[in-house]
């Protein structure tokens, strides 16, 4: 999860289970790299970095553009 990404983030993408960004569109860096690597991504959420916390468990449905919190962190 990040506000946005740029080319410097590319080496980190293969380690990610999913990508969520506050800013972005279908042709943004995050969306394109995630698509190339087959990683689910939801970009342009607007407020993901303020709503999600480290340790939250989420389901990311890139096809529907949905992020669902399934277990909130107690930290």
C-alpha positions, 0 to 999 in steps of 0.5 A, spaced: 500 500 500 502 506 498 500 513 496 503 512 489 509 509 486 514 510 481 519 506 477 524 506 483 518 501 486 519 496 481 524 491 484 519 491 490 513 488 486 515 481 485 515 481 493 508 483 494 501 479 494 497 485 492 498 492 490 493 498 493 495 505 491 491 512 493 493 515 486 493 512 480 489 509 474 489 503 469 495 506 465 499 508 472 505 505 473 503 501 479 497 498 474 501 496 469 507 493 473 502 489 477 498 487 470 505 484 467 507 480 474 500 478 475 499 481 481 492 483 483 492 491 484 487 496 486 489 503 484 486 510 485 483 508 492 483 515 494 484 514 502 487 507 502 493 509 506 489 512 511 484 507 512 489 501 512 494 499 518 500 495 518 498 488 520 491 488 517 488 482 513 485 484 506 482 481 500 484 485 493 479 484 487 483 487 482 478 485 477 472 489 481 476 494 484 475 492 491 479 492 497 475 488 503 478 488 510 477 481 513 481 482 519 483 489 522 490 489 526 490 491 533 496 494 533 
